[in-house]
Amino acid sequence: MKGAADYATGLASNTLTQQQQIFSANQQNAYNKLMGGASLGENAAAQSGTLGTSFVNQAT
């Protein structure tokens, strides 16, 4: 019986560790997707500002 109890304890421990790793990976993936979109907007805003400055400098 002790062997079965040890096996069950080890299985539960491994399952918990795996689930925690999956949860962490899923959170990281979601964060990366959101930051990718935010970076696109940030870059677009910076380019718009640069183009506007260039236009003003050429117009004067």
Residue frames as a rotation matrix with the C-alpha (Angstrom) as fourth column:
MET 1
0.558 0.830 0.000 0.00
0.830 -0.558 0.000 0.00
0.000 0.000 -1.000 0.00
LYS 2
0.302 -0.502 -0.811 2.84
0.258 -0.776 0.576 2.40
-0.918 -0.383 -0.105 0.71
GLY 3
-0.721 -0.593 0.359 4.02
0.464 -0.029 0.885 2.07
-0.514 0.805 0.296 -2.89
ALA 4
-0.131 0.775 0.618 0.56
0.938 -0.105 0.330 2.98
0.321 0.623 -0.713 -4.18
ALA 5
0.727 0.384 -0.569 0.36
0.601 -0.756 0.258 5.97
-0.331 -0.530 -0.781 -1.85
ASP 6
-0.132 -0.866 -0.483 3.80
0.217 -0.500 0.838 7.18
-0.967 0.006 0.254 -2.92
TYR 7
-0.689 -0.065 0.722 2.84
0.714 0.105 0.692 6.75
-0.121 0.992 -0.026 -6.57
ALA 8
0.322 0.911 0.258 -0.36
0.912 -0.371 0.174 8.75
0.255 0.180 -0.950 -6.11
THR 9
0.594 -0.174 -0.785 1.49
0.385 -0.796 0.467 11.50
-0.706 -0.580 -0.406 -4.26
GLY 10
-0.512 -0.857 -0.057 4.13
0.282 -0.231 0.931 11.71
-0.811 0.461 0.360 -6.98
LEU 11
-0.458 0.440 0.772 1.49
0.877 0.084 0.472 11.73
0.143 0.894 -0.425 -9.70
ALA 12
0.642 0.737 -0.209 -0.42
0.765 -0.631 0.125 14.53
-0.040 -0.241 -0.970 -8.00
SER 13
0.258 -0.642 -0.722 2.76
0.232 -0.685 0.691 16.55
-0.938 -0.346 -0.028 -7.56
ASN 14
-0.736 -0.567 0.370 3.74
0.447 0.003 0.894 16.11
-0.508 0.824 0.252 -11.21
THR 15
-0.086 0.807 0.584 0.24
0.967 -0.073 0.243 16.97
0.239 0.585 -0.775 -12.41
LEU 16
0.711 0.323 -0.625 0.20
0.545 -0.815 0.199 20.16
-0.445 -0.482 -0.755 -10.34
THR 17
-0.185 -0.878 -0.442 3.61
0.157 -0.470 0.869 21.20
-0.970 0.091 0.225 -11.68
GLN 18
-0.717 -0.048 0.696 2.51
0.682 0.162 0.714 20.57
-0.147 0.986 -0.083 -15.26
GLN 19
0.300 0.924 0.236 -0.70
0.935 -0.334 0.118 22.54
0.188 0.185 -0.965 -14.81
GLN 20
0.547 -0.185 -0.816 1.18
0.332 -0.847 0.415 25.45
-0.768 -0.498 -0.402 -13.28
GLN 21
-0.574 -0.819 -0.017 3.60
0.245 -0.192 0.950 25.47
-0.782 0.541 0.311 -16.22
ILE 22
-0.449 0.507 0.735 0.74
0.879 0.101 0.467 25.39
0.162 0.856 -0.491 -18.72
PHE 23
0.619 0.708 -0.339 -1.03
0.770 -0.632 0.086 28.23
-0.153 -0.315 -0.937 -16.90
SER 24
0.181 -0.655 -0.733 2.13
0.173 -0.713 0.680 30.32
-0.968 -0.250 -0.016 -16.85
ALA 25
-0.772 -0.476 0.420 2.79
0.450 0.058 0.891 29.70
-0.449 0.877 0.170 -20.56
ASN 26
-0.046 0.849 0.526 -0.78
0.973 -0.082 0.217 30.66
0.228 0.522 -0.822 -21.44
GLN 27
0.691 0.260 -0.675 -0.50
0.507 -0.839 0.197 33.90
-0.515 -0.478 -0.711 -19.48
GLN 28
-0.262 -0.885 -0.385 2.80
0.129 -0.428 0.895 34.74
-0.956 0.184 0.227 -21.17
ASN 29
-0.675 0.068 0.735 1.30
0.731 0.199 0.653 34.06
-0.102 0.978 -0.184 -24.61
ALA 30
0.427 0.898 0.109 -1.68
0.900 -0.434 0.049 36.32
0.091 0.077 -0.993 -23.90
TYR 31
0.492 -0.330 -0.805 0.61
0.258 -0.828 0.497 39.10
-0.831 -0.452 -0.323 -22.64
ASN 32
-0.591 -0.802 0.091 2.83
0.289 -0.104 0.952 38.82
-0.753 0.589 0.293 -25.71
LYS 33
-0.317 0.563 0.763 -0.17
0.937 0.060 0.345 39.05
0.149 0.824 -0.546 -28.04
LEU 34
0.722 0.629 -0.286 -1.45
0.678 -0.727 0.112 42.16
-0.137 -0.275 -0.952 -26.28
MET 35
0.241 -0.717 -0.654 1.97
0.117 -0.647 0.753 43.81
-0.963 -0.258 -0.072 -26.24
GLY 36
-0.603 -0.415 0.681 2.42
0.685 0.169 0.709 43.08
-0.409 0.894 0.183 -29.94
GLY 37
0.198 0.783 0.589 -0.71
0.920 -0.356 0.163 45.07
0.338 0.510 -0.791 -30.71
ALA 38
0.815 0.072 -0.575 0.30
0.385 -0.808 0.445 47.87
-0.433 -0.584 -0.687 -28.38
SER 39
-0.186 -0.969 -0.162 3.72
0.337 -0.218 0.916 48.08
-0.923 0.116 0.367 -30.00
LEU 40
-0.379 0.123 0.917 2.15
0.924 -0.010 0.383 48.42
0.056 0.992 -0.110 -33.44
GLY 41
0.683 0.710 0.172 0.10
0.683 -0.704 0.195 51.38
0.259 -0.016 -0.966 -32.23
GLU 42
0.584 -0.551 -0.596 3.11
0.255 -0.573 0.779 52.93
-0.771 -0.607 -0.194 -30.54
ASN 43
-0.474 -0.811 0.345 5.22
0.565 0.020 0.825 52.61
-0.675 0.585 0.449 -33.68
ALA 44
-0.052 0.547 0.835 2.45
0.953 -0.224 0.206 54.03
0.300 0.806 -0.510 -35.86
ALA 45
0.880 0.386 -0.276 2.10
0.464 -0.821 0.333 57.06
-0.099 -0.421 -0.902 -33.59
ALA 46
0.187 -0.899 -0.397 5.85
0.233 -0.352 0.907 57.67
-0.954 -0.262 0.144 -33.62
GLN 47
-0.558 -0.381 0.737 5.99
0.770 0.095 0.631 57.43
-0.311 0.920 0.241 -37.41
SER 48
0.406 0.777 0.481 3.06
0.861 -0.502 0.084 59.83
0.307 0.380 -0.873 -37.75
GLY 49
0.806 -0.158 -0.571 4.87
0.243 -0.790 0.562 62.33
-0.540 -0.592 -0.599 -35.57
THR 50
-0.250 -0.967 0.047 8.07
0.359 -0.048 0.932 61.98
-0.899 0.250 0.359 -37.59
LEU 51
-0.362 0.180 0.915 6.23
0.930 0.008 0.366 62.41
0.059 0.984 -0.170 -40.89
GLY 52
0.733 0.679 0.024 4.39
0.671 -0.729 0.135 65.46
0.109 -0.083 -0.991 -39.56
THR 53
0.491 -0.641 -0.589 7.65
0.141 -0.609 0.780 67.05
-0.860 -0.466 -0.209 -38.45
SER 54
-0.517 -0.693 0.502 9.27
0.589 0.138 0.796 66.32
-0.622 0.707 0.337 -41.80
PHE 55
0.067 0.647 0.760 6.33
0.968 -0.227 0.108 67.86
0.242 0.728 -0.641 -43.63
VAL 56
0.893 0.266 -0.364 6.46
0.386 -0.868 0.312 71.04
-0.233 -0.419 -0.878 -41.53
ASN 57
0.110 -0.940 -0.322 10.20
0.172 -0.301 0.938 71.36
-0.979 -0.158 0.129 -42.01
GLN 58
-0.567 -0.295 0.769 9.87
0.764 0.162 0.625 70.99
-0.309 0.942 0.133 -45.80
ALA 59
0.353 0.821 0.448 6.98
0.907 -0.418 0.052 73.46
0.230 0.388 -0.892 -45.97
THR 60
0.856 -0.015 -0.516 8.93
0.239 -0.875 0.421 76.26
-0.458 -0.484 -0.746 -44.29
